[in-house]
Amino acid sequence: MKILCCFDKRQQQVQKKKLQTSAEEDVTVYPENLNTFGTIENIYEKYHITRLGKEQEVHTKHVDVPSPFKTNIVIQDELEPSRYIRIDFSGIHDSYYIGINEIHFKDPQGNHIPYENIMVDGQEVDNEKVKPAFPPHGWWCVVDGVHSLVFDFGEVTHVKEIYFWCANAASTPKEMKITDGHFLPDYTGYKYDAELYFQLAGDVQDPTEMIFQGGLTCDEVIESLNSDPPENQFKSFLSLDGKSQFVFYQRGSRTLALNYYFGRDDSFSEDVGMINSTNPHKNTIDEVEYRALTLQELRGIRAMILDKCLKESWKSSRDNETILRPEDVNLYDLSKHLIKPLTVERNCSFKELFHSGSTTPMYYCSHWWGESVFDFISCVENHAQKNELDPQTATYWVCAHANRQHDLGVDLGNDPSQSSFNRAMQVAKGVLLVCDINAIVTSRIWVDFELYRTIVTSSNFDIVIHANGMPHLIANDPLPNETPYQKNRRESNFPFERVCRQLLSLELHKGESSMEIDKVRILNTMIEKRPLDCPNALERVFKNDSQCFEYQQDLHFYNLTNGALRAEMACKAVSIALSKEDQSLENFYGFNLLDIISKDTSRTTIDLQDLASLDSVTDDVFAQLMGLATAPTLRKFVLNVVGCKNLTDECIDSISFPTYLKQLDLNIGYAKNMSNAKLLDLPSKLPPSLETLKLNVCGYKTPDGNYLPPRFGSLMHELSKHISFSLKHFEFTTQINDEEHLEYSTEGENKNRGVEGMCALLRKLPSDLESLFLCVEQWDTFEGKMLASMFELFPKNLKEVKIFLYSGDYVYDENMASIANCINSMKQLCSLRIHTRSDARTGTYRVRNIHTVDEMKAFA
């Protein structure tokens, strides 16, 4: 086959034509059909594929709702554009009524979408017997826990997310089902049918007239699918001659299948256009770490495989006999049929064939070459979409496409710590482990070494796997507009059992490598031995002689590495172990997560941010988790158990932190059974050298709108005694009740306990504090002049201030003027946010909303 990627061939084939421009410039015109990858067909258009199919599919997103609830729920990841959205509510957290303050629908640009609420509880709105629930007059309040609403946008509309606000924790619904249609879908039986298909290759034909490989008729194919349904909910079959391909999908799973072959959005035609407009060029990218592919380029590779695989009769690189379907192609196959042929004459990387040029990777992809390329691209695409990254700017470093496959020695080098892999990881913001369904990736020593380097450098580490027809993601941090509770519920669908059995027992030194010399060098790098090519370390691994002194020394290094890798996965599994009824921290699919984490003697960070609203978090569990904070190397500890209703005063006794801790994020807010008196013991337990402190001790909001147990000024007085002098960043969330005894009073019974405690705390903040965030969820006796008094006490070197105060009186203009004068003396302040909302004592809620320093200074 003649390859048209070489610049020299291009020069020979191009018929040059000189045109004179108005500026008398010579312009060389090349034939439009001459491009790097050859012209590929648009499979989507060729077979007239649409997302509707034979019947309108309806999809439902299930949302477990924590209390209280105020966030955007992304729905575009599971639902399709539709004219209608149906929302079903069920259950109530701690009340006899559901109360929802606001619902807003937003498009991809964040704009509110106008709507009409056309049905309430299955009945059409007529504004007489049945009135619309939204927009509400104040809020929507309805007794009992099972209700439904249908919204009409007037035309098919792309809704990216829905904003919900349930201010009252007790009246928050427990569960929502959000559906892109009038009614909940009913795919009883979920059967396969000869009409539920789309074609990917060959002449346009009716599959009922085809004979498929194995001599199967269409009826026999459907019978086999119904008797043994595939895990993915769809499966493709080749015709007997291997030229045609049909995908049959389970009823209700057409969208799932289309997402796999063409991507979630309707950009497949753009991907094809990008490939067909890529012309040959001589540009090179000398630094291998900057050869990352954009997501659109990865999707273009998928389009090429769809077009070329059956047309060119690609066969497996393993036996050179097996005919490949597009979804069967792995990187070994792709390298054989596409990458190497197109790059051989230029001796370039596959990335260098594209026009995007030098590209810094956002994420480094750690993966196994034997995984399906379609699975891999689907996983990366899902990761980008969940993180709201643009396909043209989201960049991923993939070794097969970044390294020059005809000259690997130059890119890889002899030192694993200086290889192209390591260099790419250093410039990327994080690592994405793309795990195959059998977790074979964890048996590859290069992958394990990459993951270890990620942990050592404290880089973001996400894991994604393609299972049950779709990708599942474990993210290092909550995704955009995702609360920790939502993160936990989403990750509960991750197939942990499959992955954990490998990652929680991983032994890096026993990992496999295609080239033995690679394993030799990695082992020597781990045990810090030179020369790197010395085979002795590998020989000791093969012998596995526990009596060998040198091998015992090697094992010390290996165990440090293995412990770090296992602990990283164990930390990611903690919230899931506490979410599944048949699992626990001590026995998570046979592994003790607490023991694994404790054995990692090099860990500097423990981040348990997604335990919010879990009923399984009891005082005993809290004590177990606090026990992890005693690691001698720990510098950062995050524990978010907000809304865990089974925590009591007893959990405070188990709190203990190492003196050397630098960053602490402790969220024990919305606890029903944690008293102010017991919380007075907490400040003395804070480490003395903290640089960052985030603390939430807010009580629980009851059905009548009050926060209980109450929080008093005494708590802030006590906290003021233990503020670290080295503190740079401080966040504090509470509510303030002034009906407390006068232990701290100096001016008689009329003294406001709340403002006195707040001012005592502010006076003790270090002068070089850089950022301050104060949130008081309820402060009934608050007055605007108090906010001005607080600003007078703020450290003058603050760079960022956020203040949120709810209830109490309005902040009047004269109070705002006083605050503005205080800000004029805060010369380094560059970010300011103030939000106050009164308690409607005048008949309406009155709000102050300040977003910038200049906006505030205007009141001076």
Secondary structure, DSSP 4 states (H G I P E B T S, - for coil): ------HHHHHHH----EEE-TT--EEE---TT--TT-----HHHHTT--SSTTS----EEEEE--SSEEEEEE-TTT---EEEEEEEEEEESSSSEEEE-EEEEE-TTSPBPP-EEEEETTEE--SSSS---SS-SS-EEEESSEEEEEEEEEEEE---EEEEEE--STT-EEEEEEESSSS----TT----TTSEEEEESS---GGG-EETTTEEHHHHHHHHHHS--TTSEEEEEBTTS--EEEEE-TT-HHHHHHHHH-SSS-HHHHHHHHHT---------SGGGBPEEHHHHHHHHHHHHHHHHHTT-B-TTTS-SBPPGGG-BHHHHIIIIIHHHHTTTT--SGGGSSS-SB--SEEEE--TTSBHHHHHHHHHHHHHHTT--TTT-EEE-HHHHS-TT-HHHHH-S-GGGSHHHHHHHHSSEEEEEE-TT-GGGGBHHHHHHHHHHHHTT-EEEEEEEETTEEEEE-SSPPTT--HHHHHHHHTTS-HHHHHHHHTT--GGG-B-SSHHHHHHHHHHHTT-SSTT-THHHHHHHHT-TT-HHHHHHHHHHHHHHHHHHHHHHHHHHHHHTTSTT--SS-BTTB-HHHHHHT-TT--EEEE---TT-TT--HHHHHHHHGGGG-TT--EEEEE-TT-TT-BTHHHHT----TT--EEEEE--S-TB--HHHHTTSGGGS-TT-SEEEEE---EEPTTS-EES---HHHHHHHHTT--TT--EEEEEEEE-----STT-SS-TTS-HHHHHHHHHHHTS-TT--EEEEEEEEETT--HHHHHHHHHHS-TT-SEEEEEEESS----HHHHHHHHHHHHT-TT--EEEEEEE---TTSS--EEEE-SHHHHHTT-
